[in-house]
Amino acid sequence: MNNQFTNSPIYPFTHSPLHPFTPSPIHRFTQYIFFSGKGGVGKTTMASATSIHYALQGKKTLIVTTDPASNLADVFEQEIGHRITPIKG
């Protein structure tokens, strides 16, 4: 995808049909990815899969939920609680 922002020095991402979140080689910074939408659309599934993807690439990865009925413990099959918890596996 080409648009007016892709050549901008402050625009951090190149657009690829295979991976829309590819950082530009000239930009190295902390990346935040948010998943939002109504209930039942797969936000937790996509956030979990994305965090695993980046962790397997050796990137420091933190997955955070604001859902009071979070099921991250179910997804990762371990106790998580309300503190930073390393994921086993």
N, CA, C and O atoms as a Tinker XYZ file with bonds, in Angstrom:
   356  protein
     1  N      0.850000   -1.153000    0.000000    73     2
     2  CA     0.000000    0.000000    0.000000    64     1     3
     3  C      0.904000    1.227000    0.000000    63     2     4     5
     4  O      1.821000    1.326000    0.815000    81     3
     5  N      0.655000    2.126000   -0.879000    73     3     6
     6  CA     1.395000    3.372000   -0.924000    64     5     7
     7  C      0.457000    4.512000   -0.584000    63     6     8     9
     8  O     -0.650000    4.594000   -1.116000    81     7
     9  N      0.889000    5.368000    0.278000    73     7    10
    10  CA     0.114000    6.565000    0.568000    64     9    11
    11  C      1.068000    7.697000    0.901000    63    10    12    13
    12  O      2.285000    7.516000    0.872000    81    11
    13  N      0.532000    8.844000    1.212000    73    11    14
    14  CA     1.362000   10.022000    1.422000    64    13    15
    15  C      2.271000    9.904000    2.638000    63    14    16    17
    16  O      3.226000   10.671000    2.754000    81    15
    17  N      2.006000    8.962000    3.554000    73    15    18
    18  CA     2.788000    8.871000    4.782000    64    17    19
    19  C      3.952000    7.894000    4.709000    63    18    20    21
    20  O      4.861000    7.978000    5.535000    81    19
    21  N      3.961000    6.976000    3.759000    73    19    22
    22  CA     4.973000    5.927000    3.774000    64    21    23
    23  C      6.378000    6.450000    3.547000    63    22    24    25
    24  O      7.333000    5.795000    3.964000    81    23
    25  N      6.549000    7.579000    2.915000    73    23    26
    26  CA     7.879000    8.129000    2.705000    64    25    27
    27  C      8.237000    9.192000    3.735000    63    26    28    29
    28  O      9.306000    9.797000    3.657000    81    27
    29  N      7.361000    9.421000    4.688000    73    27    30
    30  CA     7.597000   10.417000    5.721000    64    29    31
    31  C      8.662000    9.915000    6.693000    63    30    32    33
    32  O      8.626000    8.745000    7.074000    81    31
    33  N      9.614000   10.765000    7.110000    73    31    34
    34  CA    10.632000   10.312000    8.054000    64    33    35
    35  C     10.082000    9.979000    9.433000    63    34    36    37
    36  O     10.754000    9.301000   10.211000    81    35
    37  N      8.874000   10.439000    9.757000    73    35    38
    38  CA     8.323000   10.115000   11.069000    64    37    39
    39  C      7.360000    8.937000   11.021000    63    38    40    41
    40  O      6.907000    8.473000   12.067000    81    39
    41  N      7.041000    8.450000    9.839000    73    39    42
    42  CA     6.114000    7.319000    9.743000    64    41    43
    43  C      6.885000    6.034000    9.980000    63    42    44    45
    44  O      7.759000    5.701000    9.179000    81    43
    45  N      6.597000    5.289000   11.059000    73    43    46
    46  CA     7.480000    4.207000   11.478000    64    45    47
    47  C      7.313000    2.874000   10.766000    63    46    48    49
    48  O      8.179000    2.012000   10.916000    81    47
    49  N      6.265000    2.658000   10.012000    73    47    50
    50  CA     6.029000    1.330000    9.478000    64    49    51
    51  C      6.021000    1.314000    7.958000    63    50    52    53
    52  O      5.531000    2.242000    7.314000    81    51
    53  N      6.563000    0.259000    7.405000    73    51    54
    54  CA     6.384000    0.005000    5.985000    64    53    55
    55  C      5.148000   -0.869000    5.875000    63    54    56    57
    56  O      4.837000   -1.623000    6.796000    81    55
    57  N      4.458000   -0.778000    4.786000    73    55    58
    58  CA     3.252000   -1.590000    4.622000    64    57    59
    59  C      3.566000   -2.785000    3.753000    63    58    60    61
    60  O      4.086000   -2.647000    2.646000    81    59
    61  N      3.252000   -3.933000    4.254000    73    59    62
    62  CA     3.436000   -5.179000    3.534000    64    61    63
    63  C      2.142000   -5.962000    3.635000    63    62    64    65
    64  O      1.548000   -6.024000    4.711000    81    63
    65  N      1.690000   -6.560000    2.547000    73    63    66
    66  CA     0.462000   -7.356000    2.654000    64    65    67
    67  C      0.648000   -8.560000    3.577000    63    66    68    69
    68  O     -0.328000   -9.092000    4.106000    81    67
    69  N      1.900000   -8.991000    3.772000    73    67    70
    70  CA     2.150000  -10.141000    4.627000    64    69    71
    71  C      2.296000   -9.755000    6.090000    63    70    72    73
    72  O      1.972000  -10.549000    6.973000    81    71
    73  N      2.770000   -8.568000    6.353000    73    71    74
    74  CA     2.986000   -8.160000    7.731000    64    73    75
    75  C      2.866000   -6.643000    7.850000    63    74    76    77
    76  O      3.835000   -5.932000    7.584000    81    75
    77  N      1.704000   -6.136000    8.243000    73    75    78
    78  CA     1.488000   -4.690000    8.267000    64    77    79
    79  C      2.233000   -3.962000    9.376000    63    78    80    81
    80  O      2.240000   -2.731000    9.381000    81    79
    81  N      2.866000   -4.668000   10.321000    73    79    82
    82  CA     3.540000   -4.013000   11.430000    64    81    83
    83  C      5.059000   -4.117000   11.325000    63    82    84    85
    84  O      5.743000   -4.152000   12.348000    81    83
    85  N      5.594000   -4.168000   10.113000    73    83    86
    86  CA     7.033000   -4.284000    9.925000    64    85    87
    87  C      7.695000   -2.942000   10.194000    63    86    88    89
    88  O      7.419000   -1.970000    9.491000    81    87
    89  N      8.575000   -2.867000   11.209000    73    87    90
    90  CA     9.243000   -1.593000   11.468000    64    89    91
    91  C     10.180000   -1.219000   10.333000    63    90    92    93
    92  O     10.843000   -2.081000    9.756000    81    91
    93  N     10.234000    0.039000   10.022000    73    91    94
    94  CA    11.173000    0.549000    9.042000    64    93    95
    95  C     12.582000    0.387000    9.598000    63    94    96    97
    96  O     12.780000    0.556000   10.802000    81    95
    97  N     13.581000    0.061000    8.750000    73    95    98
    98  CA    14.941000   -0.137000    9.267000    64    97    99
    99  C     15.534000    1.120000    9.916000    63    98   100   101
   100  O     16.462000    1.011000   10.717000    81    99
   101  N     15.021000    2.298000    9.587000    73    99   102
   102  CA    15.591000    3.506000   10.179000    64   101   103
   103  C     14.915000    3.883000   11.493000    63   102   104   105
   104  O     15.322000    4.848000   12.140000    81   103
   105  N     13.898000    3.143000   11.890000    73   103   106
   106  CA    13.184000    3.445000   13.128000    64   105   107
   107  C     13.297000    2.265000   14.088000    63   106   108   109
   108  O     12.830000    1.166000   13.789000    81   107
   109  N     13.906000    2.494000   15.218000    73   107   110
   110  CA    14.006000    1.468000   16.262000    64   109   111
   111  C     13.419000    2.061000   17.537000    63   110   112   113
   112  O     13.992000    2.982000   18.119000    81   111
   113  N     12.287000    1.539000   17.966000    73   111   114
   114  CA    11.624000    2.072000   19.139000    64   113   115
   115  C     10.675000    1.033000   19.696000    63   114   116   117
   116  O     10.447000   -0.008000   19.080000    81   115
   117  N     10.131000    1.317000   20.847000    73   115   118
   118  CA     9.144000    0.425000   21.439000    64   117   119
   119  C      7.876000    0.474000   20.607000    63   118   120   121
   120  O      7.392000    1.546000   20.244000    81   119
   121  N      7.353000   -0.691000   20.314000    73   119   122
   122  CA     6.157000   -0.801000   19.483000    64   121   123
   123  C      4.981000   -1.223000   20.366000    63   122   124   125
   124  O      5.106000   -2.150000   21.167000    81   123
   125  N      3.859000   -0.555000   20.224000    73   123   126
   126  CA     2.640000   -0.898000   20.945000    64   125   127
   127  C      1.594000   -1.326000   19.924000    63   126   128   129
   128  O      1.362000   -0.637000   18.930000    81   127
   129  N      0.972000   -2.457000   20.177000    73   127   130
   130  CA    -0.102000   -2.938000   19.304000    64   129   131
   131  C     -1.337000   -3.131000   20.183000    63   130   132   133
   132  O     -1.280000   -3.825000   21.199000    81   131
   133  N     -2.433000   -2.525000   19.795000    73   131   134
   134  CA    -3.676000   -2.618000   20.559000    64   133   135
   135  C     -4.705000   -3.400000   19.750000    63   134   136   137
   136  O     -4.800000   -3.253000   18.531000    81   135
   137  N     -5.465000   -4.226000   20.443000    73   135   138
   138  CA    -6.574000   -4.958000   19.833000    64   137   139
   139  C     -7.851000   -4.494000   20.515000    63   138   140   141
   140  O     -7.966000   -4.553000   21.739000    81   139
   141  N     -8.801000   -4.037000   19.726000    73   139   142
   142  CA   -10.058000   -3.577000   20.309000    64   141   143
   143  C    -11.217000   -4.027000   19.438000    63   142   144   145
   144  O    -11.036000   -4.429000   18.288000    81   143
   145  N    -12.387000   -3.951000   19.999000    73   143   146
   146  CA   -13.590000   -4.346000   19.274000    64   145   147
   147  C    -14.615000   -4.849000   20.263000    63   146   148   149
   148  O    -14.362000   -4.932000   21.466000    81   147
   149  N    -15.771000   -5.182000   19.735000    73   147   150
   150  CA   -16.831000   -5.671000   20.619000    64   149   151
   151  C    -16.515000   -7.087000   21.093000    63   150   152   153
   152  O    -15.585000   -7.722000   20.597000    81   151
   153  N    -17.283000   -7.567000   22.041000    73   151   154
   154  CA   -17.044000   -8.882000   22.612000    64   153   155
   155  C    -17.178000  -10.013000   21.611000    63   154   156   157
   156  O    -18.042000   -9.984000   20.734000    81   155
   157  N    -16.317000  -11.005000   21.750000    73   155   158
   158  CA   -16.417000  -12.210000   20.938000    64   157   159
   159  C    -15.800000  -12.136000   19.557000    63   158   160   161
   160  O    -16.048000  -13.009000   18.725000    81   159
   161  N    -14.991000  -11.099000   19.292000    73   159   162
   162  CA   -14.410000  -10.964000   17.948000    64   161   163
   163  C    -12.993000  -11.523000   17.849000    63   162   164   165
   164  O    -12.420000  -11.547000   16.760000    81   163
   165  N    -12.413000  -11.976000   18.976000    73   163   166
   166  CA   -11.094000  -12.595000   18.937000    64   165   167
   167  C     -9.946000  -11.717000   19.395000    63   166   168   169
   168  O     -8.797000  -11.968000   19.030000    81   167
   169  N    -10.230000  -10.699000   20.183000    73   167   170
   170  CA    -9.159000   -9.801000   20.650000    64   169   171
   171  C     -8.113000  -10.553000   21.462000    63   170   172   173
   172  O     -6.917000  -10.399000   21.214000    81   171
   173  N     -8.541000  -11.361000   22.425000    73   171   174
   174  CA    -7.599000  -12.106000   23.261000    64   173   175
   175  C     -6.823000  -13.106000   22.429000    63   174   176   177
   176  O     -5.617000  -13.264000   22.621000    81   175
   177  N     -7.483000  -13.778000   21.519000    73   175   178
   178  CA    -6.812000  -14.749000   20.649000    64   177   179
   179  C     -5.744000  -14.083000   19.805000    63   178   180   181
   180  O     -4.621000  -14.579000   19.714000    81   179
   181  N     -6.086000  -12.963000   19.188000    73   179   182
   182  CA    -5.112000  -12.266000   18.339000    64   181   183
   183  C     -3.977000  -11.666000   19.160000    63   182   184   185
   184  O     -2.821000  -11.723000   18.741000    81   183
   185  N     -4.285000  -11.092000   20.324000    73   183   186
   186  CA    -3.244000  -10.532000   21.179000    64   185   187
   187  C     -2.299000  -11.622000   21.666000    63   186   188   189
   188  O     -1.086000  -11.416000   21.706000    81   187
   189  N     -2.835000  -12.768000   22.034000    73   187   190
   190  CA    -2.002000  -13.882000   22.492000    64   189   191
   191  C     -1.124000  -14.411000   21.369000    63   190   192   193
   192  O      0.072000  -14.629000   21.564000    81   191
   193  N     -1.705000  -14.617000   20.203000    73   191   194
   194  CA    -0.939000  -15.116000   19.058000    64   193   195
   195  C      0.158000  -14.134000   18.651000    63   194   196   197
   196  O      1.271000  -14.540000   18.315000    81   195
   197  N     -0.159000  -12.849000   18.684000    73   195   198
   198  CA     0.823000  -11.829000   18.324000    64   197   199
   199  C      1.956000  -11.782000   19.344000    63   198   200   201
   200  O      3.122000  -11.651000   18.970000    81   199
   201  N      1.621000  -11.889000   20.632000    73   199   202
   202  CA     2.670000  -11.868000   21.661000    64   201   203
   203  C      3.578000  -13.091000   21.536000    63   202   204   205
   204  O      4.791000  -12.977000   21.715000    81   203
   205  N      3.019000  -14.239000   21.237000    73   203   206
   206  CA     3.828000  -15.445000   21.031000    64   205   207
   207  C      4.729000  -15.272000   19.810000    63   206   208   209
   208  O      5.907000  -15.626000   19.849000    81   207
   209  N      4.180000  -14.733000   18.739000    73   207   210
   210  CA     4.947000  -14.502000   17.510000    64   209   211
   211  C      6.190000  -13.668000   17.795000    63   210   212   213
   212  O      7.293000  -14.047000   17.401000    81   211
   213  N      6.023000  -12.533000   18.477000    73   211   214
   214  CA     7.154000  -11.653000   18.749000    64   213   215
   215  C      8.109000  -12.254000   19.780000    63   214   216   217
   216  O      9.321000  -12.075000   19.664000    81   215
   217  N      7.593000  -12.958000   20.779000    73   215   218
   218  CA     8.461000  -13.599000   21.773000    64   217   219
   219  C      9.342000  -14.659000   21.109000    63   218   220   221
   220  O     10.520000  -14.781000   21.443000    81   219
   221  N      8.786000  -15.417000   20.181000    73   219   222
   222  CA     9.573000  -16.433000   19.474000    64   221   223
   223  C     10.652000  -15.812000   18.589000    63   222   224   225
   224  O     11.633000  -16.473000   18.247000    81   223
   225  N     10.474000  -14.568000   18.225000    73   223   226
   226  CA    11.500000  -13.850000   17.462000    64   225   227
   227  C     12.563000  -13.246000   18.380000    63   226   228   229
   228  O     13.492000  -12.590000   17.909000    81   227
   229  N     12.427000  -13.463000   19.677000    73   227   230
   230  CA    13.388000  -12.946000   20.632000    64   229   231
   231  C     13.120000  -11.528000   21.097000    63   230   232   233
   232  O     13.973000  -10.915000   21.739000    81   231
   233  N     11.949000  -10.999000   20.783000    73   231   234
   234  CA    11.605000   -9.639000   21.198000    64   233   235
   235  C     11.045000   -9.662000   22.620000    63   234   236   237
   236  O     10.353000  -10.604000   23.007000    81   235
   237  N     11.348000   -8.618000   23.394000    73   235   238
   238  CA    10.732000   -8.480000   24.705000    64   237   239
   239  C      9.254000   -8.223000   24.481000    63   238   240   241
   240  O      8.877000   -7.316000   23.738000    81   239
   241  N      8.428000   -9.017000   25.121000    73   239   242
   242  CA     6.993000   -8.959000   24.851000    64   241   243
   243  C      6.215000   -8.900000   26.156000    63   242   244   245
   244  O      6.478000   -9.659000   27.088000    81   243
   245  N      5.259000   -7.993000   26.206000    73   243   246
   246  CA     4.385000   -7.865000   27.371000    64   245   247
   247  C      2.956000   -7.813000   26.860000    63   246   248   249
   248  O      2.620000   -6.961000   26.038000    81   247
   249  N      2.121000   -8.710000   27.337000    73   247   250
   250  CA     0.706000   -8.685000   26.970000    64   249   251
   251  C     -0.064000   -8.212000   28.206000    63   250   252   253
   252  O      0.112000   -8.736000   29.305000    81   251
   253  N     -0.918000   -7.212000   27.998000    73   251   254
   254  CA    -1.674000   -6.587000   29.086000    64   253   255
   255  C     -3.148000   -6.644000   28.727000    63   254   256   257
   256  O     -3.528000   -6.435000   27.575000    81   255
   257  N     -3.966000   -6.927000   29.714000    73   255   258
   258  CA    -5.407000   -6.895000   29.488000    64   257   259
   259  C     -6.065000   -5.966000   30.502000    63   258   260   261
   260  O     -5.624000   -5.861000   31.646000    81   259
   261  N     -7.109000   -5.307000   30.070000    73   259   262
   262  CA    -7.918000   -4.493000   30.985000    64   261   263
   263  C     -9.277000   -5.144000   31.210000    63   262   264   265
   264  O    -10.145000   -4.567000   31.865000    81   263
   265  N     -9.458000   -6.321000   30.680000    73   263   266
   266  CA   -10.723000   -7.040000   30.796000    64   265   267
   267  C    -10.848000   -7.630000   32.199000    63   266   268   269
   268  O    -10.016000   -8.450000   32.588000    81   267
   269  N    -11.865000   -7.236000   32.969000    73   267   270
   270  CA   -12.021000   -7.796000   34.312000    64   269   271
   271  C    -12.327000   -9.296000   34.291000    63   270   272   273
   272  O    -12.121000   -9.982000   35.292000    81   271
   273  N    -12.813000   -9.801000   33.172000    73   271   274
   274  CA   -13.094000  -11.233000   33.038000    64   273   275
   275  C    -12.070000  -11.876000   32.105000    63   274   276   277
   276  O    -12.415000  -12.716000   31.274000    81   275
   277  N    -10.827000  -11.477000   32.249000    73   275   278
   278  CA    -9.771000  -11.941000   31.357000    64   277   279
   279  C     -9.653000  -13.458000   31.347000    63   278   280   281
   280  O     -9.821000  -14.114000   32.375000    81   279
   281  N     -9.364000  -14.003000   30.180000    73   279   282
   282  CA    -9.138000  -15.446000   30.098000    64   281   283
   283  C     -7.725000  -15.759000   29.598000    63   282   284   285
   284  O     -7.496000  -16.807000   28.994000    81   283
   285  N     -6.776000  -14.846000   29.851000    73   283   286
   286  CA    -5.385000  -15.121000   29.470000    64   285   287
   287  C     -4.847000  -16.356000   30.178000    63   286   288   289
   288  O     -4.062000  -17.106000   29.598000    81   287
   289  N     -5.258000  -16.577000   31.419000    73   287   290
   290  CA    -4.819000  -17.776000   32.141000    64   289   291
   291  C     -5.289000  -19.030000   31.418000    63   290   292   293
   292  O     -4.566000  -20.026000   31.375000    81   291
   293  N     -6.477000  -18.993000   30.857000    73   291   294
   294  CA    -6.985000  -20.137000   30.089000    64   293   295
   295  C     -6.210000  -20.309000   28.794000    63   294   296   297
   296  O     -5.880000  -21.432000   28.412000    81   295
   297  N     -5.920000  -19.213000   28.120000    73   295   298
   298  CA    -5.205000  -19.275000   26.844000    64   297   299
   299  C     -3.818000  -19.873000   27.038000    63   298   300   301
   300  O     -3.399000  -20.743000   26.274000    81   299
   301  N     -3.105000  -19.404000   28.065000    73   299   302
   302  CA    -1.736000  -19.857000   28.290000    64   301   303
   303  C     -1.641000  -21.040000   29.253000    63   302   304   305
   304  O     -0.546000  -21.516000   29.554000    81   303
   305  N     -2.789000  -21.509000   29.732000    73   303   306
   306  CA    -2.896000  -22.686000   30.596000    64   305   307
   307  C     -1.980000  -22.598000   31.812000    63   306   308   309
   308  O     -1.246000  -23.536000   32.124000    81   307
   309  N     -2.034000  -21.450000   32.494000    73   307   310
   310  CA    -1.268000  -21.269000   33.725000    64   309   311
   311  C     -1.864000  -20.129000   34.522000    63   310   312   313
   312  O     -2.597000  -19.299000   33.983000    81   311
   313  N     -1.549000  -20.089000   35.809000    73   311   314
   314  CA    -1.982000  -19.002000   36.683000    64   313   315
   315  C     -1.263000  -17.727000   36.274000    63   314   316   317
   316  O     -0.045000  -17.736000   36.091000    81   315
   317  N     -2.007000  -16.620000   36.126000    73   315   318
   318  CA    -1.383000  -15.359000   35.731000    64   317   319
   319  C     -1.574000  -14.303000   36.806000    63   318   320   321
   320  O     -0.581000  -13.710000   37.229000    81   319
   321  N     -2.761000  -14.035000   37.266000    73   319   322
   322  CA    -2.984000  -13.056000   38.321000    64   321   323
   323  C     -2.862000  -11.623000   37.834000    63   322   324   325
   324  O     -3.066000  -11.333000   36.655000    81   323
   325  N     -2.523000  -10.722000   38.766000    73   323   326
   326  CA    -2.497000   -9.288000   38.477000    64   325   327
   327  C     -1.087000   -8.708000   38.520000    63   326   328   329
   328  O     -0.917000   -7.519000   38.790000    81   327
   329  N     -0.087000   -9.524000   38.259000    73   327   330
   330  CA     1.303000   -9.075000   38.244000    64   329   331
   331  C      1.979000   -9.571000   36.969000    63   330   332   333
   332  O      1.473000  -10.472000   36.300000    81   331
   333  N      3.102000   -8.989000   36.644000    73   331   334
   334  CA     3.864000   -9.479000   35.498000    64   333   335
   335  C      4.279000  -10.915000   35.796000    63   334   336   337
   336  O      4.915000  -11.191000   36.814000    81   335
   337  N      3.914000  -11.818000   34.903000    73   335   338
   338  CA     4.147000  -13.242000   35.090000    64   337   339
   339  C      4.796000  -13.832000   33.850000    63   338   340   341
   340  O      4.230000  -13.730000   32.762000    81   339
   341  N      5.964000  -14.446000   33.978000    73   339   342
   342  CA     6.562000  -15.101000   32.797000    64   341   343
   343  C      5.662000  -16.253000   32.323000    63   342   344   345
   344  O      5.111000  -17.000000   33.132000    81   343
   345  N      5.531000  -16.375000   31.037000    73   343   346
   346  CA     4.729000  -17.444000   30.451000    64   345   347
   347  C      5.628000  -18.652000   30.224000    63   346   348   349
   348  O      6.704000  -18.528000   29.638000    81   347
   349  N      5.195000  -19.801000   30.680000    73   347   350
   350  CA     5.976000  -21.028000   30.503000    64   349   351
   351  C      5.779000  -21.563000   29.097000    63   350   352   353
   352  O      4.705000  -21.438000   28.508000    81   351
   353  N      6.816000  -22.149000   28.583000    73   351   354
   354  CA     6.650000  -22.769000   27.263000    64   353   355
   355  C      7.634000  -22.456000   26.279000    63   354   356
   356  O      7.555000  -22.943000   25.151000    81   355
